Amino acid sequence: MKKQFFGLLLLLSVGGAAFSQGSAAKKILPFPIQQKKLANGLNVVTVPFNSPGLASLYIVVRAGAREEVEAGKTGFAHFFEHVMFRGTEKYSKEAYDVALKSIGASANANTTQDRTLYHMTGNAGKLEKMFELEGDRFQNLKYSEHDFKTEAGAVKGEYTKNSASPYQQLYEKTLNTAFDKHTYKHTTMGFFADVVDMPNQYNYSLTFFDRFYRPEYTTIVVVGDVKQQDVNRYAEKYFGNWKPGNYKPVIEAEPPQTGTRYAHVNNPSFPPYLSLNYKGPAFSDRSVDLAALNILSTYLFAESSDLYQQLVVKEQKVRSLGGGAGSTRDAQLITIAASVVNAADLQYVKDALVKALEEAKSKTVNAKLLADTKSLIKYSFAMRLDSPDQIANTLAQAIWLTGNPEAINNFYALFDKVTAADIMNVAKKYFTPDALTIATIGPGEQGSVK
């Protein structure tokens, strides 16, 4: 959860790519995805996987910071990541922990701008107990106003701890600067003023839970040593009576950006840092744009690239270099970042990055490099699918992006369709000065990079 700015960039690279739909080509996920939608709208996804005695149960709630549309009410999606472990009348917080230990399971949760994710991995033979525990708290969560204030205080402490990092400070400033209307303007933690006021929002917390913790916002994913008929039976037994709701947030569209913007953190004692943040595409499993951007960022910023060799190896002006386009439900930022050795070189490094992006608009990538990069992306992804937890987490991403777990197969099928012309086209489309927010850490009240 709570990713600092530099940590977030790791998710924006190849390993954090996205997903898409049915293709005649071989699917990237070599396991059948079995689905059943219950009458109340809850989708249940099962993937049998050869992991004797082990199963992962993931619950995806498609409500994150993106759904926090009311002024003064940010940070509640993340808050529920905490308070969902407060217990129910049947299972107190302590009883829940004891029950987990008794079945050899571990549970946790995390939140992003697009969703809240609850996950549990344990003894496949105790899968029904896992369903019972989760079904109870998702429908019968109960916390007092005192408990609420305690968790709200913990959230404030977490915010304060995270905000001590200059990377996190810059991340917040970058989003707040780059976006005017869309809820991506605030981080998953929320605006600080809202976090401070959260202890006074007990009644609103009940409203938030009532709106979003409903079957139509939720998908259950079970991967491991399981059978679909058992998974569906447990889902019906423990979630079948969960009542759907009718709330749909209105998320304001972001207007086009019309000029370069700047975000800066004044910290002369911290390693200088630069990121170029361009408005990018939303996730799609039909358009090749995101796949083309992933290919471009992979070969442009890899350790073997000309740019990396120039800035990091030969000139030694940069410590690390990377970035790319993230996978989000709505249009987010394409971030290219560099940890710079000397603040005096921030402008030089910025110019070198922009030059490489400009060249990508007219320079055709050679066929071998294109083919090798596609293979690397697919291989890197496929190599991670070696446990129930990893597979469930991957499917969860496809679900929170599109609602459809098959999107994972659809997206990776798009890579085969990407041409050299597509890569030049996305470079022209997205890497424009009007769509750029320049973010820096360094000395001075204002950034020196233009």
TORKOL-4160 file (C-alpha; in steps of 0.2 Angstrom, whole numbers, padded with zeros to 4 digits, m for minus):
450
<pt num="1" X="0000" Y="0000" Z="0000"/>
<pt num="2" X="0006" Y="0018" Z="0003"/>
<pt num="3" X="0019" Y="0019" Z="m0010"/>
<pt num="4" X="0032" Y="0032" Z="m0009"/>
<pt num="5" X="0035" Y="0042" Z="m0026"/>
<pt num="6" X="0050" Y="0033" Z="m0031"/>
<pt num="7" X="0043" Y="0016" Z="m0026"/>
<pt num="8" X="0028" Y="0020" Z="m0037"/>
<pt num="9" X="0039" Y="0022" Z="m0052"/>
<pt num="10" X="0044" Y="0004" Z="m0050"/>
<pt num="11" X="0026" Y="m0001" Z="m0053"/>
<pt num="12" X="0025" Y="0010" Z="m0068"/>
<pt num="13" X="0039" Y="0000" Z="m0077"/>
<pt num="14" X="0037" Y="m0016" Z="m0087"/>
<pt num="15" X="0033" Y="m0027" Z="m0072"/>
<pt num="16" X="0017" Y="m0016" Z="m0068"/>
<pt num="17" X="0010" Y="m0017" Z="m0086"/>
<pt num="18" X="m0008" Y="m0021" Z="m0088"/>
<pt num="19" X="m0021" Y="m0032" Z="m0097"/>
<pt num="20" X="m0033" Y="m0036" Z="m0112"/>
<pt num="21" X="m0046" Y="m0048" Z="m0120"/>
<pt num="22" X="m0049" Y="m0064" Z="m0130"/>
<pt num="23" X="m0036" Y="m0068" Z="m0144"/>
<pt num="24" X="m0033" Y="m0082" Z="m0156"/>
<pt num="25" X="m0015" Y="m0081" Z="m0150"/>
<pt num="26" X="m0009" Y="m0091" Z="m0135"/>
<pt num="27" X="m0015" Y="m0083" Z="m0119"/>
<pt num="28" X="m0002" Y="m0076" Z="m0107"/>
<pt num="29" X="m0011" Y="m0085" Z="m0092"/>
<pt num="30" X="m0010" Y="m0103" Z="m0096"/>
<pt num="31" X="m0024" Y="m0108" Z="m0084"/>
<pt num="32" X="m0043" Y="m0108" Z="m0086"/>
<pt num="33" X="m0052" Y="m0093" Z="m0079"/>
<pt num="34" X="m0069" Y="m0099" Z="m0072"/>
<pt num="35" X="m0082" Y="m0086" Z="m0068"/>
<pt num="36" X="m0099" Y="m0086" Z="m0061"/>
<pt num="37" X="m0110" Y="m0071" Z="m0056"/>
<pt num="38" X="m0122" Y="m0072" Z="m0042"/>
<pt num="39" X="m0139" Y="m0065" Z="m0043"/>
<pt num="40" X="m0134" Y="m0051" Z="m0032"/>
<pt num="41" X="m0121" Y="m0045" Z="m0044"/>
<pt num="42" X="m0106" Y="m0053" Z="m0035"/>
<pt num="43" X="m0093" Y="m0060" Z="m0048"/>
<pt num="44" X="m0084" Y="m0076" Z="m0042"/>
<pt num="45" X="m0068" Y="m0081" Z="m0051"/>
<pt num="46" X="m0059" Y="m0098" Z="m0049"/>
<pt num="47" X="m0043" Y="m0103" Z="m0056"/>
<pt num="48" X="m0037" Y="m0121" Z="m0051"/>
<pt num="49" X="m0018" Y="m0121" Z="m0049"/>
<pt num="50" X="m0007" Y="m0135" Z="m0045"/>
<pt num="51" X="m0002" Y="m0129" Z="m0027"/>
<pt num="52" X="m0006" Y="m0145" Z="m0016"/>
<pt num="53" X="m0015" Y="m0139" Z="0000"/>
<pt num="54" X="m0013" Y="m0121" Z="m0003"/>
<pt num="55" X="m0026" Y="m0108" Z="m0009"/>
<pt num="56" X="m0027" Y="m0089" Z="m0010"/>
<pt num="57" X="m0043" Y="m0079" Z="m0008"/>
<pt num="58" X="m0043" Y="m0061" Z="m0015"/>
<pt num="59" X="m0058" Y="m0049" Z="m0014"/>
<pt num="60" X="m0057" Y="m0034" Z="m0025"/>
<pt num="61" X="m0068" Y="m0019" Z="m0021"/>
<pt num="62" X="m0068" Y="m0007" Z="m0035"/>
<pt num="63" X="m0068" Y="0008" Z="m0024"/>
<pt num="64" X="m0052" Y="0018" Z="m0021"/>
<pt num="65" X="m0046" Y="0036" Z="m0020"/>
<pt num="66" X="m0054" Y="0038" Z="m0038"/>
<pt num="67" X="m0072" Y="0036" Z="m0030"/>
<pt num="68" X="m0069" Y="0050" Z="m0017"/>
<pt num="69" X="m0078" Y="0063" Z="m0026"/>
<pt num="70" X="m0085" Y="0074" Z="m0011"/>
<pt num="71" X="m0075" Y="0089" Z="m0005"/>
<pt num="72" X="m0067" Y="0086" Z="0012"/>
<pt num="73" X="m0070" Y="0067" Z="0011"/>
<pt num="74" X="m0054" Y="0060" Z="0004"/>
<pt num="75" X="m0044" Y="0045" Z="0011"/>
<pt num="76" X="m0059" Y="0034" Z="0016"/>
<pt num="77" X="m0055" Y="0020" Z="0004"/>
<pt num="78" X="m0038" Y="0018" Z="0013"/>
<pt num="79" X="m0046" Y="0020" Z="0030"/>
<pt num="80" X="m0057" Y="0005" Z="0027"/>
<pt num="81" X="m0042" Y="m0005" Z="0023"/>
<pt num="82" X="m0038" Y="m0002" Z="0041"/>
<pt num="83" X="m0055" Y="m0003" Z="0049"/>
<pt num="84" X="m0061" Y="m0019" Z="0040"/>
<pt num="85" X="m0050" Y="m0028" Z="0053"/>
<pt num="86" X="m0059" Y="m0021" Z="0068"/>
<pt num="87" X="m0071" Y="m0036" Z="0069"/>
<pt num="88" X="m0090" Y="m0040" Z="0069"/>
<pt num="89" X="m0102" Y="m0046" Z="0083"/>
<pt num="90" X="m0097" Y="m0064" Z="0078"/>
<pt num="91" X="m0079" Y="m0062" Z="0076"/>
<pt num="92" X="m0070" Y="m0048" Z="0086"/>
<pt num="93" X="m0053" Y="m0042" Z="0080"/>
<pt num="94" X="m0045" Y="m0054" Z="0092"/>
<pt num="95" X="m0056" Y="m0069" Z="0087"/>
<pt num="96" X="m0053" Y="m0065" Z="0069"/>
<pt num="97" X="m0034" Y="m0067" Z="0072"/>
<pt num="98" X="m0037" Y="m0083" Z="0081"/>
<pt num="99" X="m0047" Y="m0090" Z="0068"/>
<pt num="100" X="m0034" Y="m0086" Z="0055"/>
<pt num="101" X="m0020" Y="m0094" Z="0065"/>
<pt num="102" X="m0031" Y="m0110" Z="0067"/>
<pt num="103" X="m0033" Y="m0113" Z="0048"/>
<pt num="104" X="m0015" Y="m0108" Z="0045"/>
<pt num="105" X="m0020" Y="m0092" Z="0035"/>
<pt num="106" X="m0013" Y="m0075" Z="0034"/>
<pt num="107" X="m0023" Y="m0059" Z="0028"/>
<pt num="108" X="m0019" Y="m0042" Z="0023"/>
<pt num="109" X="m0026" Y="m0027" Z="0013"/>
<pt num="110" X="m0020" Y="m0013" Z="0002"/>
<pt num="111" X="m0027" Y="0002" Z="m0007"/>
<pt num="112" X="m0023" Y="0012" Z="m0023"/>
<pt num="113" X="m0032" Y="0025" Z="m0032"/>
<pt num="114" X="m0043" Y="0013" Z="m0041"/>
<pt num="115" X="m0047" Y="m0001" Z="m0029"/>
<pt num="116" X="m0046" Y="m0008" Z="m0011"/>
<pt num="117" X="m0039" Y="m0026" Z="m0011"/>
<pt num="118" X="m0041" Y="m0039" Z="0003"/>
<pt num="119" X="m0031" Y="m0055" Z="0002"/>
<pt num="120" X="m0029" Y="m0071" Z="0012"/>
<pt num="121" X="m0018" Y="m0086" Z="0008"/>
<pt num="122" X="m0019" Y="m0102" Z="0018"/>
<pt num="123" X="m0024" Y="m0121" Z="0019"/>
<pt num="124" X="m0035" Y="m0125" Z="0004"/>
<pt num="125" X="m0044" Y="m0138" Z="0015"/>
<pt num="126" X="m0050" Y="m0124" Z="0026"/>
<pt num="127" X="m0057" Y="m0113" Z="0011"/>
<pt num="128" X="m0075" Y="m0113" Z="0018"/>
<pt num="129" X="m0069" Y="m0105" Z="0034"/>
<pt num="130" X="m0060" Y="m0092" Z="0024"/>
<pt num="131" X="m0076" Y="m0088" Z="0015"/>
<pt num="132" X="m0085" Y="m0088" Z="0032"/>
<pt num="133" X="m0073" Y="m0075" Z="0039"/>
<pt num="134" X="m0073" Y="m0064" Z="0024"/>
<pt num="135" X="m0092" Y="m0065" Z="0021"/>
<pt num="136" X="m0095" Y="m0060" Z="0039"/>
<pt num="137" X="m0085" Y="m0045" Z="0040"/>
<pt num="138" X="m0090" Y="m0038" Z="0022"/>
<pt num="139" X="m0108" Y="m0039" Z="0027"/>
<pt num="140" X="m0107" Y="m0036" Z="0046"/>
<pt num="141" X="m0093" Y="m0025" Z="0050"/>
<pt num="142" X="m0096" Y="m0016" Z="0066"/>
<pt num="143" X="m0085" Y="m0003" Z="0074"/>
<pt num="144" X="m0089" Y="0010" Z="0088"/>
<pt num="145" X="m0086" Y="0029" Z="0086"/>
<pt num="146" X="m0071" Y="0026" Z="0098"/>
<pt num="147" X="m0064" Y="0013" Z="0087"/>
<pt num="148" X="m0066" Y="0024" Z="0072"/>
<pt num="149" X="m0057" Y="0038" Z="0080"/>
<pt num="150" X="m0043" Y="0026" Z="0085"/>
<pt num="151" X="m0041" Y="0020" Z="0067"/>
<pt num="152" X="m0042" Y="0038" Z="0060"/>
<pt num="153" X="m0028" Y="0043" Z="0072"/>
<pt num="154" X="m0018" Y="0029" Z="0065"/>
<pt num="155" X="m0021" Y="0034" Z="0048"/>
<pt num="156" X="m0015" Y="0052" Z="0052"/>
<pt num="157" X="0001" Y="0044" Z="0060"/>
<pt num="158" X="0004" Y="0034" Z="0044"/>
<pt num="159" X="0001" Y="0050" Z="0033"/>
<pt num="160" X="0014" Y="0060" Z="0044"/>
<pt num="161" X="0026" Y="0046" Z="0043"/>
<pt num="162" X="0025" Y="0044" Z="0024"/>
<pt num="163" X="0025" Y="0063" Z="0021"/>
<pt num="164" X="0043" Y="0064" Z="0029"/>
<pt num="165" X="0049" Y="0057" Z="0013"/>
<pt num="166" X="0054" Y="0070" Z="0000"/>
<pt num="167" X="0048" Y="0057" Z="m0013"/>
<pt num="168" X="0031" Y="0056" Z="m0005"/>
<pt num="169" X="0030" Y="0075" Z="m0004"/>
<pt num="170" X="0034" Y="0077" Z="m0022"/>
<pt num="171" X="0022" Y="0064" Z="m0027"/>
<pt num="172" X="0008" Y="0073" Z="m0019"/>
<pt num="173" X="0013" Y="0089" Z="m0026"/>
<pt num="174" X="0014" Y="0082" Z="m0043"/>
<pt num="175" X="m0003" Y="0075" Z="m0043"/>
<pt num="176" X="m0011" Y="0090" Z="m0036"/>
<pt num="177" X="m0002" Y="0101" Z="m0049"/>
<pt num="178" X="m0005" Y="0089" Z="m0064"/>
<pt num="179" X="m0024" Y="0087" Z="m0061"/>
<pt num="180" X="m0037" Y="0100" Z="m0059"/>
<pt num="181" X="m0054" Y="0091" Z="m0059"/>
<pt num="182" X="m0051" Y="0072" Z="m0058"/>
<pt num="183" X="m0050" Y="0063" Z="m0042"/>
<pt num="184" X="m0033" Y="0057" Z="m0046"/>
<pt num="185" X="m0028" Y="0074" Z="m0040"/>
<pt num="186" X="m0026" Y="0067" Z="m0022"/>
<pt num="187" X="m0016" Y="0052" Z="m0017"/>
<pt num="188" X="m0023" Y="0036" Z="m0009"/>
<pt num="189" X="m0020" Y="0043" Z="0008"/>
<pt num="190" X="m0030" Y="0059" Z="0004"/>
<pt num="191" X="m0028" Y="0077" Z="0006"/>
<pt num="192" X="m0019" Y="0081" Z="0023"/>
<pt num="193" X="m0033" Y="0093" Z="0029"/>
<pt num="194" X="m0046" Y="0079" Z="0026"/>
<pt num="195" X="m0035" Y="0066" Z="0036"/>
<pt num="196" X="m0034" Y="0079" Z="0050"/>
<pt num="197" X="m0053" Y="0081" Z="0050"/>
<pt num="198" X="m0056" Y="0062" Z="0048"/>
<pt num="199" X="m0059" Y="0059" Z="0067"/>
<pt num="200" X="m0075" Y="0070" Z="0065"/>
<pt num="201" X="m0082" Y="0060" Z="0051"/>
<pt num="202" X="m0089" Y="0044" Z="0059"/>
<pt num="203" X="m0106" Y="0046" Z="0051"/>
<pt num="204" X="m0099" Y="0048" Z="0034"/>
<pt num="205" X="m0088" Y="0033" Z="0036"/>
<pt num="206" X="m0104" Y="0023" Z="0038"/>
<pt num="207" X="m0111" Y="0031" Z="0022"/>
<pt num="208" X="m0095" Y="0026" Z="0013"/>
<pt num="209" X="m0096" Y="0008" Z="0018"/>
<pt num="210" X="m0114" Y="0007" Z="0014"/>
<pt num="211" X="m0111" Y="0014" Z="m0003"/>
<pt num="212" X="m0096" Y="0004" Z="m0009"/>
<pt num="213" X="m0095" Y="m0012" Z="0001"/>
<pt num="214" X="m0109" Y="m0020" Z="m0010"/>
<pt num="215" X="m0108" Y="m0035" Z="m0021"/>
<pt num="216" X="m0109" Y="m0025" Z="m0037"/>
<pt num="217" X="m0093" Y="m0017" Z="m0033"/>
<pt num="218" X="m0085" Y="m0033" Z="m0028"/>
<pt num="219" X="m0076" Y="m0048" Z="m0036"/>
<pt num="220" X="m0070" Y="m0064" Z="m0027"/>
<pt num="221" X="m0055" Y="m0072" Z="m0034"/>
<pt num="222" X="m0049" Y="m0090" Z="m0028"/>
<pt num="223" X="m0033" Y="m0098" Z="m0035"/>
<pt num="224" X="m0025" Y="m0114" Z="m0030"/>
<pt num="225" X="m0029" Y="m0132" Z="m0025"/>
<pt num="226" X="m0048" Y="m0129" Z="m0027"/>
<pt num="227" X="m0063" Y="m0134" Z="m0037"/>
<pt num="228" X="m0075" Y="m0122" Z="m0045"/>
<pt num="229" X="m0090" Y="m0130" Z="m0038"/>
<pt num="230" X="m0084" Y="m0129" Z="m0020"/>
<pt num="231" X="m0079" Y="m0110" Z="m0023"/>
<pt num="232" X="m0096" Y="m0106" Z="m0030"/>
<pt num="233" X="m0105" Y="m0116" Z="m0016"/>
<pt num="234" X="m0096" Y="m0106" Z="m0003"/>
<pt num="235" X="m0098" Y="m0090" Z="m0011"/>
<pt num="236" X="m0117" Y="m0093" Z="m0012"/>
<pt num="237" X="m0118" Y="m0099" Z="0006"/>
<pt num="238" X="m0108" Y="m0084" Z="0013"/>
<pt num="239" X="m0111" Y="m0070" Z="0001"/>
<pt num="240" X="m0127" Y="m0075" Z="m0008"/>
<pt num="241" X="m0138" Y="m0064" Z="0004"/>
<pt num="242" X="m0127" Y="m0049" Z="0003"/>
<pt num="243" X="m0139" Y="m0035" Z="m0003"/>
<pt num="244" X="m0134" Y="m0024" Z="m0018"/>
<pt num="245" X="m0134" Y="m0005" Z="m0018"/>
<pt num="246" X="m0138" Y="0008" Z="m0030"/>
<pt num="247" X="m0124" Y="0022" Z="m0028"/>
<pt num="248" X="m0114" Y="0027" Z="m0042"/>
<pt num="249" X="m0101" Y="0041" Z="m0040"/>
<pt num="250" X="m0100" Y="0055" Z="m0053"/>
<pt num="251" X="m0081" Y="0057" Z="m0057"/>
<pt num="252" X="m0077" Y="0073" Z="m0066"/>
<pt num="253" X="m0067" Y="0072" Z="m0082"/>
<pt num="254" X="m0050" Y="0080" Z="m0082"/>
<pt num="255" X="m0050" Y="0094" Z="m0095"/>
<pt num="256" X="m0035" Y="0095" Z="m0107"/>
<pt num="257" X="m0019" Y="0102" Z="m0100"/>
<pt num="258" X="m0013" Y="0118" Z="m0110"/>
<pt num="259" X="0004" Y="0121" Z="m0104"/>
<pt num="260" X="0019" Y="0114" Z="m0095"/>
<pt num="261" X="0017" Y="0114" Z="m0076"/>
<pt num="262" X="0030" Y="0113" Z="m0062"/>
<pt num="263" X="0031" Y="0104" Z="m0045"/>
<pt num="264" X="0046" Y="0106" Z="m0033"/>
<pt num="265" X="0051" Y="0101" Z="m0016"/>
<pt num="266" X="0065" Y="0112" Z="m0008"/>
<pt num="267" X="0078" Y="0100" Z="0000"/>
<pt num="268" X="0096" Y="0104" Z="m0003"/>
<pt num="269" X="0102" Y="0090" Z="0007"/>
<pt num="270" X="0092" Y="0076" Z="m0002"/>
<pt num="271" X="0098" Y="0068" Z="m0018"/>
<pt num="272" X="0092" Y="0078" Z="m0032"/>
<pt num="273" X="0078" Y="0071" Z="m0042"/>
<pt num="274" X="0069" Y="0074" Z="m0058"/>
<pt num="275" X="0053" Y="0067" Z="m0066"/>
<pt num="276" X="0044" Y="0071" Z="m0082"/>
<pt num="277" X="0025" Y="0068" Z="m0080"/>
<pt num="278" X="0015" Y="0067" Z="m0096"/>
<pt num="279" X="m0004" Y="0065" Z="m0097"/>
<pt num="280" X="m0006" Y="0047" Z="m0103"/>
<pt num="281" X="m0020" Y="0035" Z="m0108"/>
<pt num="282" X="m0032" Y="0025" Z="m0097"/>
<pt num="283" X="m0030" Y="0007" Z="m0097"/>
<pt num="284" X="m0038" Y="m0002" Z="m0112"/>
<pt num="285" X="m0038" Y="m0020" Z="m0118"/>
<pt num="286" X="m0043" Y="m0014" Z="m0136"/>
<pt num="287" X="m0031" Y="0000" Z="m0140"/>
<pt num="288" X="m0012" Y="m0003" Z="m0143"/>
<pt num="289" X="m0007" Y="0014" Z="m0135"/>
<pt num="290" X="m0003" Y="0007" Z="m0118"/>
<pt num="291" X="0006" Y="m0008" Z="m0125"/>
<pt num="292" X="0016" Y="0003" Z="m0137"/>
<pt num="293" X="0021" Y="0015" Z="m0122"/>
<pt num="294" X="0027" Y="0000" Z="m0112"/>
<pt num="295" X="0038" Y="m0006" Z="m0126"/>
<pt num="296" X="0045" Y="0012" Z="m0129"/>
<pt num="297" X="0049" Y="0015" Z="m0111"/>
<pt num="298" X="0057" Y="m0003" Z="m0109"/>
<pt num="299" X="0070" Y="m0001" Z="m0123"/>
<pt num="300" X="0072" Y="0018" Z="m0121"/>
<pt num="301" X="0077" Y="0017" Z="m0102"/>
<pt num="302" X="0084" Y="0000" Z="m0100"/>
<pt num="303" X="0102" Y="m0002" Z="m0094"/>
<pt num="304" X="0107" Y="m0007" Z="m0112"/>
<pt num="305" X="0099" Y="0009" Z="m0119"/>
<pt num="306" X="0110" Y="0023" Z="m0127"/>
<pt num="307" X="0102" Y="0035" Z="m0114"/>
<pt num="308" X="0106" Y="0025" Z="m0099"/>
<pt num="309" X="0124" Y="0022" Z="m0105"/>
<pt num="310" X="0126" Y="0040" Z="m0108"/>
<pt num="311" X="0118" Y="0047" Z="m0092"/>
<pt num="312" X="0122" Y="0033" Z="m0079"/>
<pt num="313" X="0138" Y="0024" Z="m0086"/>
<pt num="314" X="0148" Y="0036" Z="m0096"/>
<pt num="315" X="0144" Y="0054" Z="m0089"/>
<pt num="316" X="0139" Y="0047" Z="m0071"/>
<pt num="317" X="0127" Y="0062" Z="m0070"/>
<pt num="318" X="0112" Y="0050" Z="m0065"/>
<pt num="319" X="0111" Y="0037" Z="m0052"/>
<pt num="320" X="0096" Y="0028" Z="m0058"/>
<pt num="321" X="0084" Y="0030" Z="m0073"/>
<pt num="322" X="0067" Y="0022" Z="m0077"/>
<pt num="323" X="0048" Y="0024" Z="m0078"/>
<pt num="324" X="0034" Y="0022" Z="m0090"/>
<pt num="325" X="0015" Y="0022" Z="m0091"/>
<pt num="326" X="0005" Y="0015" Z="m0077"/>
<pt num="327" X="m0012" Y="0005" Z="m0078"/>
<pt num="328" X="m0026" Y="0015" Z="m0071"/>
<pt num="329" X="m0045" Y="0015" Z="m0075"/>
<pt num="330" X="m0044" Y="0033" Z="m0081"/>
<pt num="331" X="m0030" Y="0043" Z="m0089"/>
<pt num="332" X="m0015" Y="0045" Z="m0078"/>
<pt num="333" X="0003" Y="0050" Z="m0079"/>
<pt num="334" X="0017" Y="0043" Z="m0089"/>
<pt num="335" X="0032" Y="0046" Z="m0078"/>
<pt num="336" X="0050" Y="0046" Z="m0082"/>
<pt num="337" X="0062" Y="0048" Z="m0067"/>
<pt num="338" X="0080" Y="0051" Z="m0064"/>
<pt num="339" X="0090" Y="0052" Z="m0047"/>
<pt num="340" X="0103" Y="0065" Z="m0052"/>
<pt num="341" X="0120" Y="0066" Z="m0044"/>
<pt num="342" X="0122" Y="0085" Z="m0044"/>
<pt num="343" X="0108" Y="0098" Z="m0043"/>
<pt num="344" X="0117" Y="0108" Z="m0056"/>
<pt num="345" X="0114" Y="0094" Z="m0069"/>
<pt num="346" X="0095" Y="0094" Z="m0067"/>
<pt num="347" X="0092" Y="0104" Z="m0083"/>
<pt num="348" X="0105" Y="0094" Z="m0093"/>
<pt num="349" X="0096" Y="0078" Z="m0088"/>
<pt num="350" X="0079" Y="0085" Z="m0092"/>
<pt num="351" X="0085" Y="0090" Z="m0109"/>
<pt num="352" X="0093" Y="0073" Z="m0112"/>
<pt num="353" X="0076" Y="0065" Z="m0108"/>
<pt num="354" X="0066" Y="0076" Z="m0119"/>
<pt num="355" X="0078" Y="0074" Z="m0133"/>
<pt num="356" X="0076" Y="0055" Z="m0132"/>
<pt num="357" X="0057" Y="0056" Z="m0132"/>
<pt num="358" X="0058" Y="0068" Z="m0147"/>
<pt num="359" X="0069" Y="0057" Z="m0157"/>
<pt num="360" X="0056" Y="0043" Z="m0153"/>
<pt num="361" X="0043" Y="0052" Z="m0163"/>
<pt num="362" X="0053" Y="0051" Z="m0179"/>
<pt num="363" X="0066" Y="0037" Z="m0177"/>
<pt num="364" X="0059" Y="0019" Z="m0182"/>
<pt num="365" X="0064" Y="0006" Z="m0169"/>
<pt num="366" X="0073" Y="m0008" Z="m0178"/>
<pt num="367" X="0063" Y="m0025" Z="m0180"/>
<pt num="368" X="0075" Y="m0035" Z="m0169"/>
<pt num="369" X="0074" Y="m0023" Z="m0155"/>
<pt num="370" X="0055" Y="m0022" Z="m0156"/>
<pt num="371" X="0054" Y="m0041" Z="m0156"/>
<pt num="372" X="0066" Y="m0043" Z="m0142"/>
<pt num="373" X="0057" Y="m0030" Z="m0131"/>
<pt num="374" X="0040" Y="m0038" Z="m0134"/>
<pt num="375" X="0048" Y="m0055" Z="m0129"/>
<pt num="376" X="0056" Y="m0048" Z="m0113"/>
<pt num="377" X="0040" Y="m0040" Z="m0107"/>
<pt num="378" X="0030" Y="m0056" Z="m0110"/>
<pt num="379" X="0043" Y="m0067" Z="m0102"/>
<pt num="380" X="0045" Y="m0055" Z="m0087"/>
<pt num="381" X="0027" Y="m0056" Z="m0084"/>
<pt num="382" X="0024" Y="m0074" Z="m0086"/>
<pt num="383" X="0039" Y="m0079" Z="m0075"/>
<pt num="384" X="0029" Y="m0071" Z="m0060"/>
<pt num="385" X="0015" Y="m0083" Z="m0062"/>
<pt num="386" X="0022" Y="m0096" Z="m0050"/>
<pt num="387" X="0010" Y="m0096" Z="m0035"/>
<pt num="388" X="m0008" Y="m0094" Z="m0031"/>
<pt num="389" X="m0005" Y="m0077" Z="m0023"/>
<pt num="390" X="0004" Y="m0070" Z="m0038"/>
<pt num="391" X="m0009" Y="m0077" Z="m0050"/>
<pt num="392" X="m0023" Y="m0070" Z="m0039"/>
<pt num="393" X="m0015" Y="m0053" Z="m0038"/>
<pt num="394" X="m0013" Y="m0052" Z="m0057"/>
<pt num="395" X="m0031" Y="m0057" Z="m0060"/>
<pt num="396" X="m0036" Y="m0044" Z="m0047"/>
<pt num="397" X="m0027" Y="m0030" Z="m0057"/>
<pt num="398" X="m0037" Y="m0035" Z="m0073"/>
<pt num="399" X="m0053" Y="m0035" Z="m0063"/>
<pt num="400" X="m0051" Y="m0018" Z="m0055"/>
<pt num="401" X="m0046" Y="m0010" Z="m0071"/>
<pt num="402" X="m0060" Y="m0018" Z="m0082"/>
<pt num="403" X="m0071" Y="m0029" Z="m0071"/>
<pt num="404" X="m0066" Y="m0044" Z="m0082"/>
<pt num="405" X="m0052" Y="m0055" Z="m0077"/>
<pt num="406" X="m0049" Y="m0061" Z="m0095"/>
<pt num="407" X="m0043" Y="m0043" Z="m0098"/>
<pt num="408" X="m0026" Y="m0050" Z="m0093"/>
<pt num="409" X="m0025" Y="m0061" Z="m0109"/>
<pt num="410" X="m0032" Y="m0048" Z="m0120"/>
<pt num="411" X="m0020" Y="m0035" Z="m0116"/>
<pt num="412" X="m0004" Y="m0046" Z="m0118"/>
<pt num="413" X="m0011" Y="m0051" Z="m0135"/>
<pt num="414" X="m0010" Y="m0033" Z="m0140"/>
<pt num="415" X="0009" Y="m0033" Z="m0139"/>
<pt num="416" X="0010" Y="m0044" Z="m0155"/>
<pt num="417" X="0000" Y="m0031" Z="m0164"/>
<pt num="418" X="0011" Y="m0016" Z="m0160"/>
<pt num="419" X="0021" Y="m0009" Z="m0175"/>
<pt num="420" X="0036" Y="0003" Z="m0176"/>
<pt num="421" X="0023" Y="0015" Z="m0183"/>
<pt num="422" X="0012" Y="0013" Z="m0167"/>
<pt num="423" X="0027" Y="0018" Z="m0156"/>
<pt num="424" X="0031" Y="0033" Z="m0165"/>
<pt num="425" X="0012" Y="0038" Z="m0165"/>
<pt num="426" X="0011" Y="0036" Z="m0146"/>
<pt num="427" X="0027" Y="0046" Z="m0144"/>
<pt num="428" X="0019" Y="0060" Z="m0154"/>
<pt num="429" X="0002" Y="0059" Z="m0146"/>
<pt num="430" X="0008" Y="0059" Z="m0127"/>
<pt num="431" X="0025" Y="0067" Z="m0126"/>
<pt num="432" X="0020" Y="0085" Z="m0129"/>
<pt num="433" X="0025" Y="0101" Z="m0118"/>
<pt num="434" X="0007" Y="0105" Z="m0115"/>
<pt num="435" X="0004" Y="0089" Z="m0107"/>
<pt num="436" X="0019" Y="0089" Z="m0096"/>
<pt num="437" X="0022" Y="0092" Z="m0077"/>
<pt num="438" X="0040" Y="0094" Z="m0072"/>
<pt num="439" X="0044" Y="0088" Z="m0054"/>
<pt num="440" X="0060" Y="0091" Z="m0045"/>
<pt num="441" X="0068" Y="0089" Z="m0028"/>
<pt num="442" X="0083" Y="0101" Z="m0025"/>
<pt num="443" X="0089" Y="0117" Z="m0018"/>
<pt num="444" X="0078" Y="0133" Z="m0019"/>
<pt num="445" X="0060" Y="0138" Z="m0017"/>
<pt num="446" X="0057" Y="0135" Z="m0036"/>
<pt num="447" X="0063" Y="0122" Z="m0047"/>
<pt num="448" X="0078" Y="0127" Z="m0058"/>
<pt num="449" X="0072" Y="0116" Z="m0073"/>
<pt num="450" X="0062" Y="0123" Z="m0087"/>
